[in-house]
Amino acid sequence: MKGIVFNLLEEAVIQQFGEETWERLLDASKLDGVYTSIGSYPDEHLLRLVEAASAALNLPPNAVVRWFGVSALPLLARKYPTFFEKHQSTRPFLLTLNGIIHPEVRKLYPGADVPDFEFDISSPDVLVMVYRSKRRLCAFAEGLIEGAAVQFGETATIGHPQCLHRGDSACRLEIRFFGRPPQP
């Protein structure tokens, strides 16, 4: 996993809970916390930090990962405003993941292993995203979607009828947006 993910987690934790909390999470997970944005680190490091946060906050790990996604999105919007500036709402922004955002991520962070999405845009009311990733961080994807909706002045409800964690071959996210007119 690329160090930028750990940098975002550190920034989100410090912003919301303070630097002491970040240090406690590092101690509990037995990690040094030295992550460069372009460096690559074992996925297990993130899992250990999530487990430490889960224990500290008495929350399920998926709730921690989802919180991280919601909290990371505004940080990403500040770091990479060009990904967001062209869009008026969440739906068209999300549709750029495979074709624009993830290719740029791979350029910025060589070796980045990003998830793959398939989209079903046949309904103007529901955007269906099929998520595939060996990391199975669908809760992070949900959090990023919710965070993107907030970024665009919307709210999102996300159905998750199929999930990698329940033995399905992919996660199916059924997303409805509220707060702005639907986009084509």
C-alpha positions as CSV (number, residue, x, y, z in Angstrom):
1,M,0.0,0.0,0.0
2,K,1.3,3.4,-0.9
3,G,2.5,5.7,1.9
4,I,0.0,8.4,0.9
5,V,-2.8,6.3,2.4
6,F,-0.9,6.3,5.7
7,N,-0.2,10.0,5.4
8,L,-3.9,10.7,5.0
9,L,-4.8,8.5,7.9
10,E,-2.3,10.3,10.1
11,E,-3.6,13.7,9.1
12,A,-7.3,12.6,9.6
13,V,-6.6,11.1,13.1
14,I,-4.6,14.2,14.2
15,Q,-7.2,16.6,12.8
16,Q,-10.0,14.9,14.6
17,F,-8.4,13.3,17.7
18,G,-5.0,15.0,18.2
19,E,-1.4,14.0,17.8
20,E,-1.3,12.0,21.0
21,T,-4.0,9.7,19.7
22,W,-2.0,9.1,16.5
23,E,1.1,8.2,18.7
24,R,-1.1,5.9,20.8
25,L,-2.3,4.1,17.7
26,L,1.3,3.7,16.5
27,D,2.4,2.3,19.9
28,A,-0.6,-0.1,20.1
29,S,0.1,-1.3,16.6
30,K,3.9,-1.5,17.1
31,L,4.6,0.7,14.1
32,D,7.1,3.6,13.8
33,G,4.8,5.7,11.6
34,V,7.4,6.8,9.2
35,Y,5.7,6.7,5.8
36,T,6.7,8.6,2.7
37,S,3.9,9.3,0.2
38,I,5.5,7.4,-2.6
39,G,6.9,4.5,-0.5
40,S,5.2,1.1,-0.5
41,Y,4.3,-0.5,2.8
42,P,2.6,-3.8,3.7
43,D,-1.2,-3.8,3.8
44,E,-0.8,-5.3,7.2
45,H,0.3,-2.0,8.6
46,L,-3.0,-0.4,7.8
47,L,-4.8,-3.4,9.2
48,R,-2.9,-3.1,12.5
49,L,-3.6,0.6,12.7
50,V,-7.3,-0.1,12.1
51,E,-7.3,-2.8,14.7
52,A,-5.7,-0.4,17.2
53,A,-8.3,2.3,16.4
54,S,-11.1,-0.2,16.6
55,A,-10.0,-1.2,20.1
56,A,-9.4,2.4,21.3
57,L,-12.7,3.7,20.0
58,N,-14.7,0.5,20.7
59,L,-15.9,0.5,17.0
60,P,-16.0,-2.3,14.5
61,P,-13.0,-2.2,12.1
62,N,-15.3,-1.5,9.1
63,A,-16.7,1.5,10.9
64,V,-13.1,2.8,11.4
65,V,-12.3,2.2,7.8
66,R,-15.4,3.9,6.6
67,W,-14.7,6.9,8.9
68,F,-11.2,7.1,7.4
69,G,-12.7,7.3,3.9
70,V,-15.1,10.1,4.8
71,S,-12.3,12.0,6.6
72,A,-9.7,11.4,3.8
73,L,-11.9,12.8,1.0
74,P,-11.6,16.5,1.9
75,L,-7.9,16.1,2.4
76,L,-7.7,14.6,-1.1
77,A,-9.8,17.5,-2.5
78,R,-7.3,20.0,-1.0
79,K,-4.3,18.1,-2.3
80,Y,-5.7,17.4,-5.8
81,P,-8.3,20.0,-6.5
82,T,-8.2,19.5,-10.3
83,F,-9.9,16.1,-9.8
84,F,-12.9,17.9,-8.3
85,E,-13.1,21.3,-10.0
86,K,-14.7,20.0,-13.2
87,H,-17.7,18.5,-11.5
88,Q,-20.9,20.0,-10.1
89,S,-22.0,16.8,-8.3
90,T,-20.8,13.5,-7.0
91,R,-22.1,11.1,-9.7
92,P,-20.1,12.5,-12.6
93,F,-17.1,12.8,-10.3
94,L,-17.3,9.1,-9.4
95,L,-17.6,8.1,-13.1
96,T,-14.0,9.5,-13.6
97,L,-12.4,7.0,-11.2
98,N,-11.3,4.4,-13.7
99,G,-10.5,6.7,-16.7
100,I,-9.0,9.8,-15.1
101,I,-8.3,9.6,-11.4
102,H,-6.8,6.1,-11.0
103,P,-4.5,6.6,-14.1
104,E,-3.3,9.8,-12.5
105,V,-2.8,8.1,-9.2
106,R,-0.6,5.5,-10.9
107,K,1.5,8.3,-12.4
108,L,1.9,10.2,-9.1
109,Y,2.5,7.0,-7.1
110,P,4.2,4.4,-9.3
111,G,3.1,0.9,-8.3
112,A,-0.1,2.0,-6.7
113,D,-2.6,-0.9,-6.7
114,V,-6.0,0.8,-7.0
115,P,-9.4,-0.9,-7.1
116,D,-11.3,-1.5,-10.2
117,F,-14.9,-0.3,-10.7
118,E,-17.6,-1.1,-13.1
119,F,-20.5,1.3,-13.4
120,D,-24.2,0.8,-14.4
121,I,-25.5,4.2,-15.2
122,S,-28.8,3.0,-16.7
123,S,-30.9,4.5,-13.9
124,P,-30.9,8.3,-13.4
125,D,-31.7,7.7,-9.7
126,V,-29.2,5.0,-8.7
127,L,-25.6,4.7,-9.7
128,V,-24.4,1.1,-9.4
129,M,-20.7,0.6,-8.7
130,V,-19.1,-2.8,-8.7
131,Y,-16.0,-2.8,-6.6
132,R,-13.1,-5.2,-7.0
133,S,-9.9,-5.2,-5.0
134,K,-7.8,-7.8,-3.4
135,R,-7.6,-5.5,-0.3
136,R,-11.4,-5.8,0.2
137,L,-11.6,-2.2,1.5
138,C,-15.1,-1.7,0.4
139,A,-15.8,0.3,3.6
140,F,-13.1,2.7,2.6
141,A,-14.8,3.1,-0.8
142,E,-18.1,3.7,0.9
143,G,-16.5,6.4,3.1
144,L,-14.9,8.1,0.1
145,I,-18.3,8.1,-1.7
146,E,-20.0,9.7,1.3
147,G,-17.1,12.2,1.7
148,A,-17.4,13.1,-2.0
149,A,-21.1,13.7,-1.6
150,V,-20.4,16.1,1.2
151,Q,-17.8,17.8,-0.9
152,F,-20.4,18.4,-3.6
153,G,-23.1,19.5,-1.1
154,E,-25.0,16.3,-1.4
155,T,-25.8,13.3,0.7
156,A,-25.5,9.7,-0.4
157,T,-27.2,6.5,0.7
158,I,-25.4,3.4,-0.2
159,G,-26.9,-0.1,-0.5
160,H,-24.4,-2.9,-0.4
161,P,-26.3,-6.1,-1.4
162,Q,-23.2,-8.0,-2.5
163,C,-19.9,-8.0,-0.7
164,L,-16.5,-9.6,-0.9
165,H,-16.7,-10.1,2.9
166,R,-19.8,-12.2,2.5
167,G,-18.2,-14.5,-0.2
168,D,-19.4,-12.6,-3.3
169,S,-17.0,-12.2,-6.2
170,A,-17.3,-8.3,-6.0
171,C,-19.0,-5.7,-4.0
172,R,-22.1,-4.1,-5.5
173,L,-22.7,-0.6,-4.3
174,E,-26.1,1.0,-5.1
175,I,-25.8,4.7,-4.6
176,R,-28.6,7.4,-4.4
177,F,-27.7,11.1,-4.2
178,F,-29.8,13.8,-2.6
179,G,-29.3,17.5,-2.5
180,R,-28.7,18.4,-6.1
181,P,-30.5,17.6,-9.3
182,P,-29.6,14.2,-10.8
183,Q,-26.9,14.3,-13.5
184,P,-27.0,12.3,-16.7
